[in-house]
Amino acid sequence: MSRGLPDFGIYKAKTVTSSLDDMAELAARLGSIVTFDRRGEVVAFDDFEDAVLKWQLTGACVGCYGILDETSVKSGSQSLHLYVAGGGMDNINYRRAFGILASKSLGLEVSFSRLGANCQFKGVLIYYSGARQYQAEFMVDTTDLSLSVYNSTPDFTEVASWAALYGYVHQFHTVKMVVDFEAEHYKRLIFNADEYDISTVGVYSVPNATAPHISVNLRLATTDGSDGAVEGIDDVVLTQDEP
């Protein structure tokens, strides 16, 4: 391969264009969904464009469902729509499992749109070591318009709140949670343009002999027993080796 020529080199001056030496920027321009926060190494992602939903429905929730839908989409032509039927604090959970990773510094990024009133939307990252279960999760609660993380107590620690949370069709909010499961504490939480240092918050853990693996969960619940929905979940990204 030629080296240092205008078509291939990244340092030699060009007449019309400039060379691009940031491969992450190049991937973003070519359509990658990993554009929100590029720290960490991408392990897996799902833009929900496949014909098959590659997430497992767990637990019982009468009248609840999750479907691939085109109502509100961030990228591609469809996203995951979750619905919870009213009648008593029900919740729906979709789970995807991954093999254990060498790095224990992991990130979970999720985008969502049009979250109903009196709903709680959660992104849950569980690390099974073979001896213990470590659980980290973020929660967006439209009852009190708050953003929280699950702590070691266990309880929720509020990180931020808003006066309003807009939810127009095809307009998405993005959350990224970064956790150090080795040290058993969070690192940071990002919501849209705001980044929060949550390194003082511990991660919940209990003894658990389940075989080593990582579980990513997307959950929706209502706080008052009414119907609830999140009309679009899109661009889920799992990362490792987060700084």
C-alpha positions in Angstrom: 0.0 0.0 0.0 1.3 3.4 -0.8 2.5 5.6 2.1 2.6 9.3 2.5 0.9 10.2 -0.8 -2.0 12.7 -0.8 -4.7 9.9 -1.2 -3.4 7.8 1.7 -1.2 10.0 4.0 -2.7 11.8 7.0 0.1 14.3 7.4 0.9 15.5 3.8 -1.0 18.7 2.8 -3.8 18.3 0.3 -5.2 20.8 -2.2 -8.9 20.4 -1.6 -9.6 18.1 1.5 -8.1 17.4 4.8 -7.0 14.0 6.0 -9.0 12.3 8.8 -6.9 10.6 11.5 -9.7 10.0 14.0 -11.1 6.6 13.2 -14.0 7.0 15.6 -15.0 10.2 13.7 -14.7 8.3 10.4 -17.0 5.6 11.8 -19.5 8.1 13.0 -19.6 9.8 9.5 -20.2 6.4 7.9 -23.3 5.8 10.1 -22.1 4.2 13.4 -24.5 4.5 16.3 -21.5 5.0 18.7 -21.4 8.8 18.6 -22.6 10.0 22.0 -19.6 9.2 24.1 -16.6 7.5 22.4 -14.7 6.5 25.6 -14.3 2.8 26.2 -14.1 -0.1 23.7 -17.4 -1.2 22.1 -18.3 -4.8 23.0 -21.8 -4.9 21.5 -24.5 -2.7 20.3 -28.1 -3.0 19.1 -30.0 -0.5 16.9 -33.0 -2.8 16.7 -32.9 -2.9 12.9 -32.9 -6.7 12.7 -36.2 -8.6 11.9 -35.8 -10.5 15.2 -35.8 -8.9 18.6 -32.6 -10.3 20.2 -33.7 -9.7 23.8 -35.4 -12.1 26.2 -38.6 -11.2 28.0 -38.3 -12.2 31.6 -40.9 -12.2 34.4 -44.6 -12.1 34.3 -46.6 -9.0 33.4 -50.1 -9.6 32.2 -51.0 -7.4 29.2 -47.4 -6.1 28.9 -45.4 -6.3 25.7 -42.3 -5.2 23.8 -42.3 -4.8 20.0 -40.2 -3.5 17.3 -42.0 -0.3 16.1 -41.6 2.7 13.9 -43.4 5.2 16.1 -40.3 7.0 17.3 -36.9 6.2 15.9 -33.4 7.5 16.5 -31.5 5.6 13.8 -32.7 3.3 11.1 -36.4 2.5 10.7 -37.5 1.0 14.0 -36.9 0.9 17.7 -38.0 -1.1 20.7 -41.4 0.0 22.1 -42.3 -1.2 25.7 -45.8 -1.1 27.1 -47.0 -1.9 30.7 -50.7 -2.6 31.3 -52.3 -0.9 34.3 -53.6 -2.8 37.3 -51.0 -2.8 39.9 -47.3 -1.7 39.7 -46.4 -4.2 37.0 -43.2 -3.9 35.1 -41.7 -5.4 31.9 -38.1 -6.5 31.6 -36.1 -7.4 28.4 -32.7 -9.0 29.0 -29.7 -9.8 26.9 -26.7 -11.9 28.2 -23.1 -11.6 27.3 -20.0 -13.7 28.1 -17.7 -12.5 30.8 -15.2 -9.8 29.8 -11.6 -9.3 30.8 -12.3 -5.7 31.8 -14.6 -4.9 34.8 -14.9 -1.2 33.9 -18.0 -1.3 31.8 -20.4 1.2 30.3 -24.1 1.0 29.3 -25.5 3.6 26.9 -29.2 3.7 26.0 -31.3 6.2 24.1 -35.1 6.6 24.8 -38.0 8.7 23.5 -41.5 9.7 24.7 -41.5 8.1 28.2 -45.0 8.3 29.6 -46.1 10.1 32.8 -45.7 8.2 36.1 -43.2 5.8 34.5 -39.8 4.5 35.5 -37.4 3.5 32.8 -34.3 1.6 33.9 -31.1 0.5 32.3 -29.6 -2.3 34.4 -26.1 -3.8 34.1 -25.5 -7.0 36.2 -22.1 -8.6 36.5 -22.1 -12.3 37.7 -18.6 -13.3 38.8 -19.5 -16.9 39.8 -19.4 -16.0 43.5 -21.2 -12.7 43.6 -23.8 -10.6 41.7 -22.9 -7.0 41.2 -25.8 -4.7 40.1 -25.7 -1.2 38.7 -28.7 0.6 37.2 -29.9 4.0 36.3 -33.6 5.1 36.6 -35.4 7.9 34.8 -38.6 8.6 36.8 -41.2 10.8 35.2 -43.3 10.9 38.4 -40.8 13.4 40.0 -38.7 14.0 36.9 -35.5 12.6 38.4 -32.4 10.7 37.3 -31.1 8.2 39.9 -28.7 5.2 40.3 -29.1 2.1 42.4 -26.7 2.1 45.3 -25.2 -0.4 47.7 -27.8 0.1 50.5 -29.7 -0.9 48.3 -31.7 2.2 47.4 -31.7 4.9 44.8 -29.4 7.9 44.9 -30.8 10.9 43.0 -28.3 12.4 40.6 -30.3 15.1 38.8 -33.8 16.4 38.3 -35.6 18.6 35.8 -38.5 21.0 35.5 -39.7 19.1 32.4 -38.6 16.2 30.3 -39.5 16.8 26.6 -40.5 13.8 24.5 -41.4 14.6 20.9 -41.6 12.0 18.2 -38.1 11.0 17.0 -36.5 13.2 19.7 -34.3 11.1 22.0 -32.6 11.4 25.4 -29.4 9.5 25.9 -28.0 8.1 29.1 -24.6 6.5 29.6 -23.7 4.8 32.9 -20.1 3.8 33.6 -19.3 1.3 36.4 -16.1 -0.2 37.9 -17.2 -3.6 39.1 -13.7 -4.4 40.4 -13.8 -1.5 42.8 -17.6 -1.9 43.3 -18.5 1.7 42.6 -19.8 3.9 39.8 -17.6 6.2 37.8 -19.9 8.6 35.9 -23.4 9.1 34.6 -24.1 11.1 31.5 -27.5 12.4 30.5 -27.6 14.3 27.2 -25.1 17.2 27.6 -24.6 16.8 31.3 -22.0 14.5 33.0 -22.1 13.7 36.7 -19.3 12.3 38.9 -20.9 9.5 40.9 -17.7 7.8 42.0 -18.8 8.1 45.7 -21.8 5.8 45.1 -21.2 2.1 45.7 -22.6 -0.8 43.6 -25.0 -3.3 45.2 -23.7 -6.8 45.5 -24.9 -10.1 47.0 -23.5 -13.7 47.1 -24.6 -15.5 44.0 -23.1 -18.7 42.5 -24.7 -18.2 39.0 -22.2 -19.0 36.2 -20.1 -15.9 35.2 -21.8 -13.7 32.6 -23.0 -10.1 32.1 -26.7 -9.2 31.9 -28.1 -6.1 30.3 -31.7 -5.3 31.1 -34.2 -2.7 29.8 -37.1 -2.2 32.3 -40.3 -0.2 32.3 -42.6 0.2 35.3 -45.4 2.5 36.3 -45.6 4.1 39.7 -49.4 4.4 40.1 -50.8 1.2 38.5 -51.8 3.0 35.3 -50.8 2.1 31.8 -47.4 3.2 30.7 -45.1 3.1 27.7 -41.8 4.2 26.3 -42.4 4.7 22.6 -38.8 4.2 21.5 -35.6 2.6 22.9 -32.8 2.7 20.5 -29.0 2.5 20.1 -28.0 0.4 23.1 -24.2 0.2 23.5 -22.1 -2.0 25.8 -18.5 -0.9 26.4 -15.5 -2.2 28.3 -12.2 -0.8 29.5 -13.8 2.6 30.3 -11.3 5.2 31.7 
